[in-house]
Amino acid sequence: MFGFSCAYNQSKHKIVRHLEDVIESRGGTFNGDTQQGRFCFGERLGKLSGQYHFTDTAINIEILRKPIYFSHEYIERHISAYFRRQLIGADKKASVKTLVAEETAEFV
């Protein structure tokens, strides 16, 4: 298990809605709200599962299970990149599904 935090500046509702849509559209499960939740996705190379909780300025993510092929740093880097590009508004042109597909293609 390991954890990290990602800053955000959009509404918690919007973030939760994005995450739920993206994870479930890729066959994963998402159960959560604007306070805390759990997620799981991936198949080919193994499951990635974890939980999150919001603070006033960050979402704290704890990875509970990961594919053996990927380091903690790799997973943190890709999830953090997703938050930087999508959830803090750095890249308005890319769709959520495209971004997550790029960042998680190895997991599925």
N, C-alpha and C positions, 0 to 999 in steps of 0.2 A: 504494500500500500504506500502511496505517496500523494502529496497534495500540492497545490499551487493556487494563486489568485490571478484573476484577470479584471482589469478596470472596465467599467462600462459607463455610458452616458445616455443611454436610451431607457425607456420605461421597462420595468421588470416584466410587465405584462407582455410587451412586444418581444422581449428576449425569450421568455418562456414559450410563447406561441411559435417563434422561429425554431427553437430547439426541438419542440415537440413535432412540428411539421417535418423537419429535416430528418430526425432520427427515425420516426415512424415511416416516412416515405422510403427509407432504405431497409425496412424490415426489422428495425429495432424496437425497443420498448422505452417509453418515457412516462414516468409518473411523478408529477410535481406541480408546484405552484410558485407564487412570487416570494415565498420564504425559503423553501427547500424542496429537494426531490431526488429521484434516482433515474438512471438511464443504463441501457445496455444495447450494444450493436456489434455487428461483425459476424463473419462466418468462416470464410476461407482460411484465414491464418489465425483465427482465434477470436474470442470475445473481448471486448473492452467494456467494462462496466464501472460505474462509479456513482457518486452522489454529489450534490452541490448545496450550497446555501448562500443567500445574498447578505451582504452588509450594505451600508448606505452608498458605498462607492465601488465595491468589487463583488465579484462572484467567486466564492471559494469552492474549488473543485477537488474532490478526493477520488483518486482512481483506486478501485478495489480489486480489479482483475484486469490484466492486460495480456496481449499476445507475447509470448516469450521472445519473439523476434525483434521487438521494438523496445528501445531503452526508455527509461523515464523521461530523459531529456527530449527524445524525439517526440513523444506524445505531448509533453508540455509545449514544445515549440509549435507543433501543428495546431493544437487547440487554442493556444494564445494567439497565433496568427489569424485564426478564424475570428476570434473576438476583436482583434485590432481592425481587421478589414471590414467586417460586417456589423458588429454590434456597437462599435464606437463611431461608425459612420465614415471610415476612411475610404471606402470604395463603394459608392452608391450604385454603380453600374452592374456589378456582379450579382447574380442571384444567389440566394442562400443555398439552394440545392447544388449549384455549380461549385460553390466554395467548399462545401462539406464533401462533395464527391471528390474534389481534388485532394483535400486534406485527409480523407479517410479511405481513399481507394485501396490502400494496402490492407486495411482491416477487413474489408468485405470480400 
